[in-house]
């Protein structure tokens, strides 16, 4: 008798839907904002820190679950899937279709409880509330119709601002109640690297996105101009970091960020080779892209916490 292919465990599939590796970016960028506050002499409130981190993680999970629900058809049609492609590619038969939607409602509810706790303890000031509101809108309407930022051409920019700017700003404001120029100096280069990373992620998905009319930034610009933008964003990131030093950011804080310059140049070289017709090694490209962003963010975070 022919054996039926075994289904994946529902728990394993749900963990794939959750994509916990993507939560590390929010944890790292949140730590950067708190690290800047610590460097400037703020006494860290651990209650505010962990409640704020919980809000960020719940919003990240909400965005991922909603993307799984609303983009399932387009993501499943991707034949060049990498580990960092849009959607998890999990076995859709192992769980009911509505599972990601229920999971998103659950994480939103948990996030709302954490916000109430922040408000109860008088830790949620007006600037932090505004940032949290913007983050909520970005997380929910990234995939949800009719806005669907992911298909508007602005999804990559919105996500990069949310992760690389708003998350560290939220952590910083929870601790200090105000904004400082060091925050912009440290996060603007990371915004450029994050957006370049998302372009690298979407390049293997280009054919599937075009087939399912998912109007990403790369689809709207065209693959060639999108690849050129990717390269300029990486160069811009290190230029911005250099300008931050010229504008008063202590060199001892900035120089660790330049350690990833060789990785960034390797990322540019890979993109140029693909543009010139070389065989695409998608897994290597996407891994290099996440290494450039993550290591730069880590080195800057480490420099603030130890500076």
LINNOR-V66174 format. One record per residue. RES is the residue in one letter. SS is DSSP state (alpha for helix, beta for strand, coil for the rest). PHI is phi in degrees with one decimal (none if undefined). PSI is psi in degrees with one decimal (none if undefined). Layout:
BEGIN
RES_SS_PHI_PSI + RES_SS_PHI_PSI
END
This chain:
BEGIN
X_coil_none_143.2 + X_coil_-74.0_134.8 + X_coil_-83.8_135.4 + X_coil_-75.0_139.6 + X_coil_-62.2_132.9 + X_coil_-73.1_139.4 + X_coil_-79.4_151.7 + X_coil_-68.8_151.2 + X_coil_-63.5_135.6 + X_alpha_-55.7_-36.6 + X_alpha_-65.2_-43.5 + X_alpha_-62.6_-42.2 + X_alpha_-64.4_-41.4 + X_alpha_-64.4_-38.3 + X_alpha_-63.7_-35.8 + X_alpha_-66.3_-37.3 + X_alpha_-61.9_-37.3 + X_alpha_-70.4_-33.6 + X_coil_50.3_63.6 + X_alpha_-59.0_-25.6 + X_alpha_-61.6_-29.9 + X_alpha_-72.9_-19.1 + X_alpha_-71.6_-21.0 + X_alpha_-63.7_-32.4 + X_alpha_-62.4_-43.8 + X_alpha_-65.6_-38.0 + X_alpha_-64.5_-42.9 + X_alpha_-67.8_-45.2 + X_alpha_-69.2_-33.6 + X_alpha_-65.3_-41.1 + X_alpha_-63.9_-33.1 + X_alpha_-62.3_-46.7 + X_alpha_-61.3_-43.6 + X_alpha_-67.8_-34.6 + X_alpha_-64.9_-37.7 + X_alpha_-64.2_-41.2 + X_alpha_-61.7_-42.8 + X_alpha_-63.5_-41.5 + X_alpha_-61.8_-35.8 + X_coil_-81.9_2.5 + X_coil_98.6_7.9 + X_coil_-71.8_143.1 + X_coil_-85.2_114.0 + X_coil_-69.7_132.4 + X_coil_-93.6_107.5 + X_alpha_-66.7_-31.4 + X_alpha_-62.9_-47.0 + X_alpha_-62.4_-39.0 + X_alpha_-61.1_-51.8 + X_alpha_-75.2_-34.0 + X_alpha_-66.1_-41.1 + X_alpha_-64.3_-42.1 + X_alpha_-62.0_-39.2 + X_alpha_-61.6_-40.9 + X_alpha_-61.3_-44.1 + X_alpha_-62.4_-45.9 + X_alpha_-65.0_-39.7 + X_alpha_-64.8_-38.2 + X_alpha_-67.2_-39.2 + X_alpha_-61.1_-46.8 + X_alpha_-62.9_-40.0 + X_alpha_-59.0_-47.3 + X_alpha_-61.1_-41.7 + X_alpha_-67.5_-42.5 + X_alpha_-66.4_-41.6 + X_alpha_-64.9_-36.8 + X_alpha_-64.0_-40.1 + X_alpha_-61.7_-37.5 + X_alpha_-76.1_-46.8 + X_alpha_-88.0_-18.9 + X_coil_-113.6_18.8 + X_alpha_-59.4_-42.7 + X_alpha_-64.7_-47.8 + X_alpha_-66.0_-40.2 + X_alpha_-68.3_-36.7 + X_alpha_-69.9_-20.8 + X_coil_-86.9_3.7 + X_coil_-80.4_120.1 + X_coil_-95.0_-6.2 + X_coil_-113.6_35.5 + X_coil_-60.8_136.7 + X_coil_-116.1_175.7 + X_coil_-61.8_-25.1 + X_coil_-107.7_14.9 + X_coil_-67.4_160.5 + X_coil_-61.9_135.2 + X_coil_76.7_155.6 + X_coil_-85.1_-23.2 + X_coil_70.6_20.3 + X_coil_-71.1_159.4 + X_coil_-63.6_109.6 + X_coil_-72.0_-15.6 + X_coil_-86.8_-11.2 + X_coil_-81.1_-20.3 + X_coil_-133.0_152.6 + X_coil_-59.1_150.2 + X_coil_-57.5_-32.1 + X_coil_-85.2_0.1 + X_alpha_-56.4_-48.9 + X_alpha_-61.4_-34.6 + X_alpha_-66.8_-41.7 + X_alpha_-65.8_-39.4 + X_alpha_-63.7_-39.8 + X_alpha_-64.3_-41.7 + X_alpha_-63.0_-36.2 + X_alpha_-67.8_-47.0 + X_alpha_-67.4_-33.7 + X_alpha_-63.8_-39.5 + X_alpha_-65.4_-44.9 + X_alpha_-61.8_-42.5 + X_alpha_-60.5_-40.7 + X_alpha_-63.1_-38.6 + X_alpha_-62.7_-41.4 + X_alpha_-65.1_-37.7 + X_alpha_-63.7_-41.7 + X_alpha_-60.5_-40.1 + X_alpha_-65.9_-39.4 + X_alpha_-61.9_-42.9 + X_alpha_-67.2_-40.8 + X_alpha_-61.2_-39.1 + X_coil_-87.5_9.9 + X_coil_58.0_40.0 + X_coil_-104.6_-9.5 + X_coil_-102.9_95.4 + X_coil_-83.9_168.1 + X_alpha_-56.3_-45.1 + X_alpha_-61.2_-41.4 + X_alpha_-65.0_-37.0 + X_alpha_-63.1_-41.9 + X_alpha_-63.7_-44.3 + X_alpha_-63.8_-41.3 + X_alpha_-64.2_-38.1 + X_alpha_-64.5_-42.6 + X_alpha_-64.1_-40.6 + X_alpha_-63.7_-39.9 + X_alpha_-61.1_-46.7 + X_alpha_-62.4_-42.7 + X_alpha_-64.7_-41.3 + X_alpha_-68.0_-41.3 + X_alpha_-76.4_-45.7 + X_alpha_-89.8_8.5 + X_coil_-62.7_-40.7 + X_coil_-116.8_-21.4 + X_coil_-78.6_129.5 + X_coil_-66.4_156.2 + X_coil_-89.1_-4.7 + X_coil_-71.2_-58.1 + X_coil_45.0_71.0 + X_alpha_-57.9_-30.0 + X_alpha_-62.0_-26.6 + X_alpha_-108.8_17.0 + X_coil_-103.0_-11.9 + X_coil_91.9_-8.8 + X_coil_-109.1_3.6 + X_alpha_-63.5_-41.8 + X_alpha_-65.0_-43.6 + X_alpha_-65.3_-44.1 + X_alpha_-61.3_-45.6 + X_alpha_-63.7_-41.4 + X_alpha_-65.0_-42.2 + X_alpha_-64.8_-41.4 + X_alpha_-61.6_-49.8 + X_alpha_-76.1_-47.5 + X_alpha_-88.2_-18.8 + X_alpha_-114.3_-54.7 + X_alpha_-70.8_-37.8 + X_alpha_-63.7_-51.5 + X_alpha_-64.7_-34.0 + X_alpha_-64.1_-40.1 + X_alpha_-61.5_-46.2 + X_alpha_-62.5_-42.0 + X_alpha_-65.4_-45.9 + X_alpha_-68.1_-35.1 + X_alpha_-59.2_-30.3 + X_alpha_-91.2_-30.2 + X_alpha_-117.1_-24.1 + X_coil_79.9_5.7 + X_coil_-150.7_175.7 + X_coil_-105.6_148.0 + X_coil_-129.7_148.5 + X_alpha_-65.1_-23.9 + X_alpha_-61.1_-29.4 + X_alpha_-62.9_-46.6 + X_alpha_-67.2_-40.5 + X_alpha_-59.8_-38.3 + X_alpha_-82.3_-30.5 + X_alpha_-96.3_-27.2 + X_alpha_-61.3_-42.5 + X_alpha_-60.7_-35.6 + X_alpha_-70.4_-30.2 + X_alpha_-62.2_-43.2 + X_alpha_-64.7_-42.9 + X_alpha_-66.0_-36.9 + X_alpha_-67.3_-40.5 + X_alpha_-67.7_-38.9 + X_alpha_-61.9_-38.5 + X_alpha_-62.6_-42.9 + X_alpha_-66.8_-34.9 + X_alpha_-64.4_-42.8 + X_alpha_-62.0_-38.8 + X_alpha_-63.2_-38.2 + X_alpha_-83.8_-14.8 + X_alpha_-62.3_-45.3 + X_coil_-64.0_-22.1 + X_coil_-88.1_2.1 + X_alpha_-56.7_-48.1 + X_alpha_-64.2_-43.8 + X_alpha_-66.6_-40.3 + X_alpha_-63.5_-40.3 + X_alpha_-66.1_-40.3 + X_alpha_-63.9_-40.4 + X_coil_-97.3_14.1 + X_coil_54.5_41.6 + X_coil_-90.1_101.0 + X_coil_-81.7_72.5 + X_coil_-73.6_173.3 + X_alpha_-57.6_-42.1 + X_alpha_-65.6_-38.7 + X_alpha_-65.6_-43.9 + X_alpha_-68.2_-39.4 + X_alpha_-82.1_-26.6 + X_coil_93.4_146.7 + X_alpha_-63.2_-34.7 + X_alpha_-70.8_-47.7 + X_alpha_-67.8_-33.4 + X_alpha_-63.7_-39.7 + X_alpha_-67.0_-37.4 + X_alpha_-66.5_-40.6 + X_alpha_-61.0_-42.1 + X_alpha_-53.3_-48.1 + X_alpha_-65.5_-42.2 + X_alpha_-67.3_-33.3 + X_alpha_-64.4_-38.8 + X_alpha_-66.2_-44.6 + X_alpha_-61.9_-42.8 + X_alpha_-59.0_-38.5 + X_alpha_-58.0_-46.6 + X_alpha_-76.0_-29.0 + X_alpha_-64.8_-44.3 + X_alpha_-62.5_-37.8 + X_alpha_-66.1_-39.4 + X_alpha_-65.4_-40.6 + X_alpha_-65.1_-33.7 + X_alpha_-61.3_-39.1 + X_alpha_-64.2_-42.9 + X_alpha_-65.1_-27.9 + X_coil_-90.5_4.8 + X_coil_118.9_-2.4 + X_coil_-70.7_124.5 + X_coil_-55.2_134.1 + X_alpha_-61.2_-31.0 + X_alpha_-64.9_-22.5 + X_alpha_-86.2_-31.9 + X_alpha_-88.2_-33.0 + X_alpha_-61.7_-32.1 + X_alpha_-60.3_-28.8 + X_alpha_-64.8_-27.9 + X_alpha_-76.4_-10.2 + X_alpha_-63.5_-23.2 + X_alpha_-90.3_2.1 + X_alpha_-55.3_-43.8 + X_alpha_-59.9_-36.2 + X_alpha_-67.5_-41.8 + X_alpha_-61.8_-41.1 + X_alpha_-66.7_-35.8 + X_alpha_-63.9_-37.5 + X_alpha_-63.8_-43.1 + X_alpha_-62.8_-42.5 + X_alpha_-61.1_-42.3 + X_alpha_-61.5_-42.7 + X_alpha_-65.2_-39.0 + X_alpha_-64.4_-40.0 + X_alpha_-63.7_-42.8 + X_alpha_-64.3_-41.3 + X_alpha_-61.4_-33.2 + X_coil_-87.5_5.7 + X_coil_101.9_4.9 + X_coil_-70.3_153.4 + X_coil_-58.2_135.0 + X_coil_-83.7_127.5 + X_coil_-107.5_85.8 + X_alpha_-61.9_-41.9 + X_alpha_-63.3_-40.4 + X_alpha_-66.5_-42.1 + X_alpha_-62.4_-48.0 + X_alpha_-69.2_-35.2 + X_alpha_-65.6_-41.4 + X_alpha_-62.9_-40.0 + X_alpha_-63.2_-44.5 + X_alpha_-71.9_-29.9 + X_alpha_-67.4_-41.5 + X_alpha_-59.9_-49.7 + X_alpha_-68.5_-49.4 + X_alpha_-65.8_-44.4 + X_alpha_-67.8_-38.5 + X_alpha_-62.4_-45.9 + X_alpha_-61.6_-41.3 + X_alpha_-64.4_-46.5 + X_alpha_-62.9_-40.5 + X_alpha_-67.9_-41.6 + X_alpha_-61.4_-45.5 + X_alpha_-61.5_-39.3 + X_alpha_-66.3_-36.9 + X_alpha_-71.6_-42.1 + X_alpha_-68.3_-28.1 + X_alpha_-103.8_-5.1 + X_coil_-78.3_none
END
